[in-house]
Amino acid sequence: MSLLRVENVSRRFGDLIAVDDVSMTVEAGELRAVIGPNGAGKTTFFNMISGFLTPTGGRIIFDGDDITRVLPARRVWRGIARTFQITEVFPELTTRENLRIAVEVASGYRLKPWLSRDADAEIRARVTELLDMGGLAERADGLVGELSHGDQRATEIMMALALKPRLLLLDEPTAGMGEQETFDITRLIRRLHQEQNLTIVLIEHDMRVVFHLADRIMVLAEGTVLAEGTADEIAGNEDVQTAYLGKAA
């Protein structure tokens, strides 16, 4: 059974159709990319999967259950986590504190006034594990607001991973980054996908990142599916070249 099935979803904003009859199936363990020009409906599509927007048509099935109208927080508990185009972290807190908040939420401890010694040790161990996994151990006690853009993004990704997702949605994870930061985040995503057996769907504009990471690629244009296939199939698709990649590709 597929982990995620998006069936003929649409989203209208008045007379504007942002997403029109889009379907996608993602298998467990897959790394899928969604690409397309600005205004293609990519983020609206993500917002429907994560629950921030309700489709005006169609269904979203996660692990066999219809979650079309399930609230975002409930989707997190079911195993869906995401990051955003603009990095969402607590800049006035340290990297360690950011991750601790996420771990406490995932562990159900966030609203408890005190923790046992064993619970605190468990949380500390998980935070240390995430710091190491994200390559952030050397910056654990620095303020996140003082980190590089790449390290802030890595922190956000590890906060999402702290929620123990089965499906991780990454919205433009390398946006605004230089060459080295793009390389580092791409390598982090690849490592998490392989070592944690994560199912990942990402929106990305950097085609080097997309072609390096994605098992399959879906191309959106004007709210509809223009093409879907492997990296080679998408790179050789004339419609995609005309609408997005450019003839020079």
Backbone as numpy.savetxt, mean C-alpha at the origin, in Angstrom:
# Nx Ny Nz CAx CAy CAz Cx Cy Cz
-8.76 -19.92 -3.58 -9.60 -18.73 -3.58 -8.72 -17.47 -3.58
-9.05 -16.51 -4.42 -8.30 -15.26 -4.51 -8.41 -14.50 -3.19
-7.34 -13.80 -2.82 -7.39 -13.00 -1.59 -8.27 -11.78 -1.78
-8.18 -11.12 -2.94 -8.96 -9.91 -3.21 -9.62 -10.02 -4.58
-10.92 -9.74 -4.61 -11.64 -9.66 -5.88 -12.41 -8.34 -5.90
-12.08 -7.51 -6.84 -12.83 -6.27 -7.07 -13.69 -6.50 -8.30
-15.00 -6.42 -8.12 -15.92 -6.82 -9.18 -16.73 -5.63 -9.69
-16.35 -5.13 -10.85 -17.13 -4.11 -11.58 -17.44 -2.89 -10.72
-16.44 -2.39 -9.99 -16.69 -1.25 -9.12 -16.68 0.05 -9.91
-17.52 0.96 -9.47 -17.59 2.31 -10.04 -17.71 3.30 -8.89
-17.30 4.53 -9.16 -17.45 5.59 -8.18 -17.74 6.90 -8.90
-18.88 7.47 -8.55 -19.30 8.76 -9.10 -19.17 9.86 -8.05
-18.81 11.04 -8.51 -18.87 12.24 -7.70 -19.76 13.22 -8.46
-21.05 13.18 -8.20 -21.99 13.96 -9.00 -22.01 13.43 -10.43
-21.73 14.31 -11.38 -21.71 13.91 -12.79 -20.36 13.32 -13.20
-19.35 13.42 -12.33 -18.02 12.90 -12.65 -17.93 11.42 -12.31
-17.51 10.61 -13.28 -17.27 9.18 -13.05 -15.77 9.00 -12.89
-15.32 8.83 -11.64 -13.88 8.71 -11.37 -13.37 7.31 -11.68
-14.18 6.29 -11.37 -13.85 4.90 -11.66 -15.08 4.26 -12.27
-14.90 3.56 -13.39 -16.05 3.07 -14.15 -15.89 1.59 -14.47
-16.61 0.73 -13.72 -16.71 -0.69 -14.02 -15.34 -1.37 -14.05
-14.58 -1.21 -12.99 -13.22 -1.76 -12.91 -13.25 -3.06 -12.10
-12.61 -4.08 -12.63 -12.48 -5.37 -11.94 -11.00 -5.74 -11.83
-10.65 -6.43 -10.73 -9.28 -6.88 -10.52 -9.29 -8.06 -9.55
-8.49 -9.06 -9.83 -8.34 -10.20 -8.94 -6.88 -10.31 -8.54
-6.64 -10.42 -7.23 -5.28 -10.51 -6.70 -5.16 -11.81 -5.91
-4.18 -12.63 -6.28 -3.96 -13.89 -5.58 -3.07 -13.67 -4.36
-3.22 -14.52 -3.36 -2.38 -14.45 -2.18 -0.91 -14.58 -2.58
-0.08 -13.71 -2.04 1.35 -13.72 -2.33 1.76 -12.95 -3.57
0.80 -12.35 -4.27 1.09 -11.61 -5.49 1.54 -10.19 -5.17
2.36 -9.63 -6.07 2.71 -8.21 -5.99 2.18 -7.56 -7.27
1.12 -6.79 -7.12 0.41 -6.20 -8.27 0.64 -4.68 -8.28
0.81 -4.12 -9.48 0.94 -2.68 -9.63 -0.26 -2.13 -10.39
-0.68 -0.93 -9.98 -1.72 -0.18 -10.69 -1.08 1.11 -11.17
-1.09 1.32 -12.49 -0.46 2.51 -13.06 -1.47 3.26 -13.92
-1.09 4.45 -14.33 -1.94 5.26 -15.18 -1.61 6.72 -15.02
-2.02 7.56 -15.97 -1.73 8.99 -15.89 -2.48 9.64 -14.75
-2.09 10.86 -14.40 -2.80 11.61 -13.37 -4.27 11.74 -13.73
-5.14 11.54 -12.74 -6.57 11.63 -12.98 -7.19 10.36 -13.53
-6.41 9.27 -13.54 -6.92 8.01 -14.10 -7.87 7.29 -13.16
-7.89 7.68 -11.86 -8.77 7.04 -10.89 -8.05 6.08 -9.96
-6.72 6.10 -9.94 -5.96 5.13 -9.16 -6.21 5.26 -7.66
-6.08 6.47 -7.13 -6.25 6.66 -5.69 -7.71 6.46 -5.29
-8.65 6.86 -6.13 -10.06 6.57 -5.85 -10.28 5.07 -5.76
-9.66 4.33 -6.64 -9.74 2.87 -6.63 -9.18 2.31 -5.32
-8.02 2.81 -4.89 -7.43 2.39 -3.62 -8.35 2.74 -2.45
-8.93 3.94 -2.50 -9.79 4.38 -1.41 -11.02 3.50 -1.26
-11.48 2.91 -2.35 -12.61 1.99 -2.25 -12.17 0.65 -1.66
-10.99 0.18 -2.03 -10.50 -1.08 -1.47 -10.27 -0.95 0.03
-9.72 0.19 0.47 -9.41 0.38 1.89 -10.58 0.91 2.70
-11.68 1.28 2.03 -12.89 1.66 2.75 -13.10 3.13 2.97
-12.19 3.97 2.46 -12.36 5.41 2.64 -13.45 5.98 1.72
-13.76 5.25 0.66 -14.87 5.59 -0.21 -15.71 4.33 -0.44
-17.02 4.52 -0.54 -17.92 3.41 -0.83 -18.24 3.42 -2.33
-18.10 2.30 -3.01 -18.44 2.27 -4.44 -19.90 2.63 -4.68
-20.15 3.28 -5.79 -21.54 3.52 -6.21 -22.06 2.36 -7.04
-21.19 1.41 -7.34 -21.59 0.19 -8.03 -20.51 -0.85 -7.88
-20.89 -2.14 -7.92 -19.94 -3.22 -7.84 -19.70 -3.72 -6.42
-18.79 -4.70 -6.29 -18.51 -5.33 -5.00 -17.00 -5.48 -4.80
-16.61 -5.54 -3.52 -15.23 -5.83 -3.14 -15.26 -7.03 -2.21
-14.58 -8.09 -2.60 -14.54 -9.34 -1.84 -13.13 -9.55 -1.32
-12.99 -9.70 -0.01 -11.68 -9.95 0.59 -11.73 -11.27 1.36
-10.88 -12.19 0.96 -10.80 -13.50 1.60 -12.18 -14.17 1.68
-12.95 -14.01 0.61 -14.24 -14.66 0.51 -15.41 -13.90 1.09
-15.15 -12.77 1.79 -16.22 -11.99 2.41 -16.46 -10.68 1.66
-17.72 -10.31 1.53 -18.08 -9.04 0.90 -17.80 -7.91 1.89
-16.83 -7.04 1.56 -16.47 -5.92 2.46 -16.83 -4.58 1.84
-17.69 -4.59 0.84 -17.99 -3.37 0.09 -18.37 -2.21 0.99
-19.12 -2.50 2.06 -19.59 -1.44 2.95 -19.01 -1.55 4.36
-17.94 -2.30 4.50 -17.27 -2.42 5.79 -16.41 -1.19 6.03
-16.44 -0.65 7.26 -15.69 0.55 7.60 -14.17 0.31 7.53
-13.39 1.38 7.29 -11.93 1.21 7.17 -11.28 0.50 8.35
-11.65 0.87 9.58 -11.04 0.25 10.76 -11.31 -1.25 10.79
-12.49 -1.65 10.39 -12.83 -3.07 10.36 -12.02 -3.81 9.29
-11.72 -3.11 8.21 -10.91 -3.73 7.16 -9.48 -3.96 7.65
-9.00 -3.03 8.48 -7.67 -3.23 9.07 -7.65 -4.50 9.90
-8.66 -4.70 10.73 -8.70 -5.90 11.57 -8.85 -7.16 10.73
-9.46 -7.03 9.55 -9.59 -8.18 8.66 -8.29 -8.49 7.93
-7.36 -7.50 7.91 -6.06 -7.78 7.31 -5.67 -6.90 6.14
-6.26 -5.70 6.04 -5.89 -4.76 4.97 -5.26 -3.52 5.60
-4.06 -3.18 5.19 -3.39 -1.97 5.65 -2.90 -1.19 4.44
-2.71 0.12 4.63 -2.29 0.94 3.49 -1.40 2.08 3.93
-0.67 2.63 2.96 0.03 3.89 3.12 -0.59 4.89 2.15
-0.17 6.16 2.25 -0.80 7.23 1.49 0.23 7.97 0.63
-0.30 8.74 -0.32 0.59 9.53 -1.19 1.46 10.47 -0.35
0.83 11.16 0.60 1.56 12.02 1.53 1.85 11.21 2.78
3.12 11.08 3.14 3.53 10.21 4.23 2.81 10.56 5.52
2.18 9.56 6.15 1.41 9.75 7.37 2.18 9.16 8.56
2.94 10.04 9.24 3.68 9.64 10.44 3.48 10.72 11.49
4.01 10.48 12.70 3.97 11.47 13.77 5.35 12.13 13.83
5.55 13.29 13.18 6.90 13.84 13.04 7.53 14.28 14.36
6.71 14.57 15.37 7.25 15.04 16.64 7.67 13.89 17.56
7.42 12.65 17.13 7.81 11.48 17.90 9.00 10.78 17.23
9.68 9.93 17.99 10.81 9.20 17.43 10.30 8.05 16.55
11.22 7.49 15.79 10.88 6.34 14.96 10.37 5.19 15.84
11.05 4.96 16.93 10.64 3.89 17.86 9.23 4.14 18.39
8.94 5.38 18.76 7.62 5.71 19.30 6.52 5.56 18.25
6.82 5.95 17.00 5.85 5.76 15.92 5.50 4.28 15.77
6.52 3.44 15.76 6.28 2.02 15.59 5.59 1.42 16.81
5.91 1.92 17.98 5.27 1.39 19.19 3.77 1.66 19.17
3.39 2.85 18.73 1.96 3.16 18.63 1.26 2.13 17.74
1.86 1.86 16.57 1.24 0.91 15.65 1.19 -0.49 16.24
2.25 -0.89 16.94 2.29 -2.23 17.54 1.25 -2.34 18.65
1.11 -1.29 19.46 0.11 -1.32 20.53 -1.30 -1.43 19.97
-1.55 -0.71 18.89 -2.87 -0.80 18.24 -3.11 -2.22 17.73
-2.12 -2.77 17.05 -2.26 -4.11 16.48 -2.42 -5.17 17.56
-1.84 -4.92 18.75 -1.89 -5.90 19.84 -3.10 -5.72 20.73
-3.88 -4.66 20.50 -5.07 -4.42 21.31 -4.79 -3.74 22.64
-3.57 -3.16 22.78 -3.19 -2.56 24.06 -3.38 -1.05 24.10
-3.73 -0.43 22.97 -3.63 1.02 22.88 -4.53 1.74 23.89
-5.68 1.19 24.21 -6.63 1.88 25.10 -6.52 1.41 26.55
-5.53 0.59 26.86 -5.36 0.13 28.23 -4.46 1.09 29.00
-4.85 1.45 30.25 -4.08 2.43 31.01 -2.72 1.94 31.48
-2.52 0.61 31.54 -1.22 0.08 31.96 -0.99 -1.26 31.29
0.27 -1.63 31.23 0.64 -2.90 30.61 1.43 -3.74 31.61
1.25 -5.03 31.53 2.06 -5.92 32.35 3.50 -5.92 31.84
4.40 -6.41 32.67 5.81 -6.47 32.25 5.97 -7.34 31.01
5.25 -8.46 30.97 5.34 -9.36 29.83 4.82 -8.70 28.56
3.69 -7.97 28.68 3.12 -7.30 27.50 4.07 -6.22 26.99
4.67 -5.47 27.91 5.59 -4.41 27.51 6.82 -5.01 26.82
7.31 -6.12 27.34 8.47 -6.78 26.72 8.12 -7.30 25.33
6.90 -7.81 25.18 6.45 -8.29 23.88 6.39 -7.16 22.86
5.87 -6.01 23.28 5.77 -4.85 22.39 7.16 -4.34 22.02
8.04 -4.24 23.00 9.40 -3.77 22.73 10.11 -4.69 21.73
9.91 -5.98 21.89 10.55 -6.94 20.99 10.02 -6.78 19.56
8.72 -6.57 19.43 8.13 -6.41 18.11 8.61 -5.11 17.46
8.72 -4.05 18.23 9.21 -2.77 17.70 10.65 -2.93 17.22
11.48 -3.60 17.99 12.86 -3.84 17.60 12.93 -4.65 16.31
12.06 -5.65 16.19 12.00 -6.46 14.98 11.65 -5.61 13.76
10.68 -4.72 13.92 10.27 -3.87 12.81 11.36 -2.86 12.43
12.04 -2.32 13.44 13.15 -1.39 13.17 14.23 -2.08 12.34
14.58 -3.30 12.72 15.59 -4.05 11.98 15.10 -4.38 10.57
13.86 -4.80 10.47 13.29 -5.20 9.19 13.26 -4.02 8.21
12.99 -2.83 8.73 12.90 -1.65 7.88 14.21 -0.91 7.68
15.30 -1.43 8.26 16.59 -0.76 8.15 16.63 0.56 8.90
15.89 0.63 10.01 15.74 1.89 10.75 16.37 1.86 12.13
17.07 0.79 12.47 17.58 0.63 13.83 18.50 1.79 14.24
19.33 2.27 13.31 20.27 3.34 13.66 19.56 4.68 13.84
18.33 4.78 13.40 17.58 6.03 13.54 16.38 5.87 14.48
16.44 4.85 15.31 15.30 4.51 16.16 14.90 5.62 17.11
15.88 6.36 17.64 15.59 7.34 18.67 15.67 8.78 18.18
15.73 8.96 16.85 15.67 10.29 16.27 14.23 10.66 15.93
13.93 11.94 15.94 12.59 12.39 15.58 12.30 12.07 14.12
11.13 11.54 13.86 10.78 11.18 12.49 10.76 12.41 11.60
10.34 13.55 12.15 10.30 14.78 11.36 11.65 15.24 10.88
12.72 14.72 11.47 14.08 15.10 11.08 14.73 14.06 10.16
14.01 12.98 9.85 14.54 11.95 8.96 14.42 12.37 7.51
15.17 11.69 6.65 15.02 11.91 5.21 13.64 11.44 4.77
13.24 11.88 3.58 11.94 11.48 3.05 11.85 9.97 2.90
12.94 9.34 2.45 12.95 7.90 2.29 12.78 7.16 3.60
13.45 7.65 4.66 13.33 7.00 5.96 11.95 7.24 6.58
11.36 8.39 6.32 9.99 8.62 6.78 9.03 7.65 6.10
9.24 7.44 4.79 8.39 6.51 4.07 8.58 5.08 4.58
9.84 4.71 4.85 10.10 3.38 5.41 9.42 3.22 6.77
9.43 4.28 7.57 8.74 4.23 8.86 7.26 4.01 8.68
6.66 4.72 7.73 5.23 4.56 7.48 4.91 3.13 7.02
5.74 2.59 6.15 5.51 1.23 5.67 5.60 0.23 6.83
6.58 0.43 7.72 6.71 -0.49 8.85 5.58 -0.32 9.85
5.03 0.89 9.97 3.85 1.09 10.82 2.67 0.30 10.25
2.53 0.33 8.94 1.46 -0.46 8.31 1.70 -1.95 8.52
2.97 -2.37 8.42 3.30 -3.78 8.61 3.05 -4.22 10.05
3.18 -3.30 11.00 2.92 -3.62 12.40 1.48 -4.09 12.62
0.58 -3.71 11.73 -0.82 -4.09 11.84 -1.07 -5.53 11.37
-0.01 -6.22 10.97 -0.05 -7.63 10.56 -1.03 -7.85 9.39
-0.86 -7.08 8.31 -1.79 -7.22 7.19 -1.53 -8.47 6.36
-2.58 -8.94 5.73 -2.42 -9.95 4.68 -2.37 -9.29 3.32
-2.94 -8.08 3.23 -2.89 -7.28 2.01 -2.37 -5.89 2.36
-1.28 -5.48 1.72 -0.69 -4.16 1.95 -0.85 -3.32 0.70
-1.50 -2.15 0.85 -1.71 -1.22 -0.25 -0.73 -0.06 -0.10
0.09 0.17 -1.13 1.09 1.24 -1.09 0.76 2.25 -2.17
0.46 3.48 -1.77 0.08 4.53 -2.71 1.29 5.41 -3.02
1.89 5.18 -4.18 3.06 5.93 -4.66 4.19 5.94 -3.62
4.73 4.78 -3.27 5.73 4.70 -2.20 7.04 5.42 -2.50
7.37 5.66 -3.78 8.65 6.33 -4.07 8.45 7.76 -4.57
7.27 8.31 -4.42 6.99 9.67 -4.93 7.92 10.69 -4.27
8.51 11.55 -5.08 9.35 12.63 -4.58 10.73 12.22 -4.13
11.17 11.02 -4.48 12.46 10.53 -4.00 13.53 10.62 -5.07
14.77 10.73 -4.60 15.92 10.68 -5.50 16.27 9.25 -5.83
17.33 9.07 -6.60 17.72 7.75 -7.08 17.99 6.77 -5.94
18.80 7.17 -4.96 19.18 6.24 -3.90 17.98 5.88 -3.03
17.15 6.87 -2.69 15.98 6.59 -1.86 15.00 5.67 -2.60
14.83 5.92 -3.89 13.96 5.06 -4.69 14.47 3.63 -4.68
15.77 3.47 -4.85 16.38 2.14 -4.81 16.15 1.47 -3.46
16.35 2.22 -2.38 16.22 1.66 -1.04 14.78 1.22 -0.75
13.80 2.04 -1.12 12.40 1.69 -0.86 11.97 0.52 -1.75
12.43 0.51 -2.99 12.12 -0.61 -3.87 12.68 -1.91 -3.30
13.89 -1.85 -2.81 14.51 -3.04 -2.20 13.76 -3.47 -0.95
13.29 -2.50 -0.14 12.52 -2.81 1.06 11.20 -3.51 0.70
10.51 -2.99 -0.30 9.24 -3.60 -0.72 9.47 -5.02 -1.21
10.50 -5.21 -2.02 10.81 -6.55 -2.52 11.12 -7.51 -1.38
11.89 -7.03 -0.41 12.27 -7.90 0.70 11.06 -8.28 1.55
10.19 -7.30 1.82 8.99 -7.59 2.61 8.08 -8.57 1.88
7.96 -8.38 0.58 7.12 -9.27 -0.21 7.64 -10.71 -0.15
8.94 -10.87 -0.26 9.51 -12.21 -0.30 9.63 -12.84 1.08
10.14 -12.08 2.04 10.43 -12.66 3.36 9.19 -12.79 4.22
8.24 -11.86 4.07 7.03 -11.89 4.89 5.85 -12.53 4.15
6.08 -12.95 2.91 5.02 -13.55 2.10 3.80 -12.63 2.03
4.05 -11.35 1.87 2.99 -10.35 1.82 2.36 -10.26 0.44
1.06 -10.07 0.42 0.38 -9.70 -0.81 0.37 -8.18 -0.88
0.87 -7.62 -1.97 1.04 -6.17 -2.08 0.41 -5.67 -3.37
-0.34 -4.59 -3.26 -0.81 -3.86 -4.44 -0.30 -2.43 -4.30
0.39 -1.94 -5.32 0.95 -0.59 -5.23 0.57 0.25 -6.43
0.39 1.55 -6.17 0.28 2.56 -7.21 1.66 3.19 -7.35
2.13 3.32 -8.57 3.48 3.86 -8.75 3.60 4.50 -10.13
4.33 5.64 -10.19 4.56 6.32 -11.45 5.92 5.99 -12.06
6.86 5.56 -11.22 8.20 5.25 -11.71 8.17 3.86 -12.36
8.27 3.81 -13.68 8.15 2.54 -14.39 9.31 1.59 -14.09
10.47 2.11 -13.71 11.57 1.23 -13.32 11.17 0.42 -12.09
10.52 1.09 -11.14 10.06 0.42 -9.93 9.00 -0.62 -10.27
8.03 -0.21 -11.10 6.92 -1.09 -11.47 7.43 -2.34 -12.16
8.27 -2.16 -13.17 8.75 -3.30 -13.95 9.68 -4.20 -13.13
10.34 -3.63 -12.14 11.22 -4.42 -11.29 10.43 -5.25 -10.28
9.32 -4.71 -9.78 8.62 -5.34 -8.66 7.43 -6.21 -9.06
6.63 -5.75 -10.01 5.28 -6.28 -10.17 5.23 -7.62 -10.89
4.43 -8.54 -10.34 4.12 -9.78 -11.05 3.17 -9.49 -12.21
2.18 -8.64 -11.95 1.24 -8.22 -12.98 0.93 -6.74 -12.80
0.50 -6.10 -13.89 0.27 -4.66 -13.90 -1.12 -4.39 -14.49
-1.88 -3.51 -13.82 -3.14 -3.05 -14.37 -3.01 -1.57 -14.70
-3.42 -1.20 -15.90 -3.32 0.19 -16.35 -4.71 0.81 -16.37
-4.86 1.91 -15.63 -6.11 2.67 -15.65 -5.93 3.92 -16.50
-6.99 4.28 -17.23 -7.01 5.52 -18.00 -8.44 6.02 -18.03
-8.63 7.25 -17.55 -9.96 7.86 -17.50 -10.96 6.99 -16.76
-10.48 6.34 -15.69 -11.36 5.58 -14.81 -11.68 4.18 -15.26
-11.13 3.73 -16.38 -11.41 2.38 -16.86 -10.10 1.60 -17.04
-10.21 0.28 -17.16 -9.04 -0.56 -17.36 -8.63 -0.51 -18.82
-7.43 0.01 -19.06 -6.91 0.07 -20.42 -6.22 -1.22 -20.81
-5.51 -1.82 -19.85 -4.78 -3.06 -20.13 -4.40 -3.72 -18.82
-4.10 -5.01 -18.91 -3.62 -5.76 -17.74 -2.74 -6.89 -18.24
-1.62 -7.11 -17.54 -0.73 -8.18 -17.97 0.60 -8.12 -17.25
1.56 -8.89 -17.75 2.92 -8.89 -17.21 3.64 -7.61 -17.64
4.83 -7.40 -17.07 5.61 -6.22 -17.42 5.91 -6.18 -18.92
6.29 -7.32 -19.49 6.59 -7.37 -20.92 5.35 -7.07 -21.76
4.21 -7.61 -21.35 2.98 -7.38 -22.09 2.56 -5.91 -22.04
2.71 -5.30 -20.88 2.34 -3.88 -20.73 3.31 -2.99 -21.50
4.60 -3.28 -21.41 5.60 -2.47 -22.12 5.40 -2.53 -23.62
4.91 -3.66 -24.13 4.72 -3.81 -25.56 3.33 -3.46 -26.06
2.46 -3.01 -25.15 1.09 -2.69 -25.54 1.03 -1.29 -26.17
0.62 -1.19 -27.41 0.61 0.09 -28.11 -0.36 1.08 -27.49
-1.50 0.61 -27.02 -2.47 1.51 -26.38 -1.87 2.13 -25.13
-1.14 1.33 -24.34 -0.51 1.83 -23.13 0.59 2.83 -23.48
1.36 2.51 -24.50 2.42 3.43 -24.92 1.85 4.77 -25.32
0.75 4.75 -26.05 0.14 6.00 -26.51 -0.45 6.80 -25.35
-1.15 6.08 -24.43 -1.89 6.77 -23.37 -1.02 7.17 -22.20
0.08 6.41 -21.97 0.79 6.63 -20.72 2.30 6.62 -20.86
2.84 5.51 -21.37 4.31 5.38 -21.38 4.96 6.29 -22.40
4.27 6.59 -23.48 4.85 7.41 -24.54 5.49 6.54 -25.59
5.45 6.98 -26.82 5.98 6.19 -27.93 7.47 5.86 -27.75
8.20 6.75 -27.08 9.64 6.52 -26.91 9.93 5.27 -26.07
8.93 4.83 -25.25 9.14 3.64 -24.41 9.32 2.41 -25.27
